[in-house]
Structures are given as C-alpha cells and as structure tokens.
Amino acid sequence: MRKGTIIYTLYWDKGGANMASHAIFEELNIDYKMVEIDLSKKMQKSAEYLAINPNGKVPTLIHDGQIIYESAAILMYILDQHPEGNLAPQFSSPLRGAFYQYMSWMSNTLQEAANRWSHPENYTSDISSHQSIVDKAAIDLSFCWEVIDKELADNGPWILGDTLSGVDFHLFMIAYWSRRYTSSAQNWPNLNKHYQTMLKRESVKTMMSQEGL
C-alpha cells in the first residue's frame, strides 16, 4: 500500500483474476491497498465478503465508496480514472472499439474457457462429465490462442498494435494461468513472446512478488 490521497482497495486471492488490476496499479504508480480473500479457506463465502460481492468471487474493487466486481470491469474502470497513463485508447480514438472488443472477448470467451478447464465442477453436478468439459474447454482455448496469436503476428507487438494497453495485462493473466493447461498460450510463438515480454515488466514482477507467485 502506498500513502496518498486516492486509495483503491482490491480484494484478492493469490494468482486470481485480480492479477491484471494489481499489475495495473503498479504500472500506473497509483495508491492502493490489498485485502486478501483466501479462497482455500472459503473466505469468499463469509457474510462480510458476500455483503460486498454477492457472487462470492474475487476480485472486488472499492473506490470512493463505490463497489465494483468482475475483473474486466475493474480493469476498465481503473484505466478510465487515469487516462494520463495511456493504457486505454482515448474515447475519440479508432482503437477504442477494439479495446472494448478485446476486453469483453477475453472476459466472456477466453477467460470463460479457462474457467471451464480449471473448474469443471462449476458447470455440472455430474462428476462423470468433468473430463468432457475439460476436453471441450481445451479445444476452445486452442481456438482462442490461435486467434490472438494471429492478431499479434499481423499487428503486434501488443494486442492493439504499437501501444501497450490494459488488454495486454488481461491477456498476460490468462496466459499465466494456462501454463498448466493442456492448451497453453506458451505453445503459440507470438503469444509466448508476448507473455515473456510482459513477465519482464517491473509492474508485473512486483505484482507477482506481492502475490507470492
């Protein structure tokens, strides 16, 4: 936590969907504090936390008394509060649409497939169906990685072209998770180059150190 006048409070779990927003705080050098919600201890199901986020998930952001959940929404909110950071295209930029597109796609399509691979139990009560859910998720992940790898090959080095944006932090987070997947981002050349480049950023290194990753 840094001392200052603007404080963001981020509720998080080690290696959770908070990784991107946490790294953005460091990238922008803004004031924040972290409140750990240990999912392994079911802290997300406590009455106190459910009063903040009724979904019982992380991350959750509190800023100026406003509660925001959903990782992509949190990320976009932070970037809109700090346009001087240039991590999101200006509203008048032709890239603003692509920014919305990729933030939504990574949350609703790529991250959703990652969640199915990691937690098939959340998608069925039939234990015998878990493996088929994981297998289909791996197929969907491979399709997503192919789409992004081609985008990076055609227009890189960043998702929106020549300029780093919040989209790249969101992509890095999911790519990090995928290291243990049967379909891993690191198996695609342009994606792996992007991943390795993000790993070298001081903001990402600090985030990973603070989260014990």
Buried (B, 14 or more C-beta within 10 A) or exposed (E): EEEEEEBBBBBBBBBBBBBBBBBBBBBBEBBBEBBBBEBEEEBBEEEEBEEBBEEBBBBBBBBEEEEBBBBBBBBBBBBEBBEEBEBBBEEEEEBBEBBBBBBEBBBEBBBBBBBBBBEBEEBEEEEEEBEEBBEBBBEBBBEBBEEBBEBBEEEBBBBBBEBBBBBBBBBBBBBBBBEEBBBBBBBBEBBBBBBEBBEEBEBBBBBBEBBEE
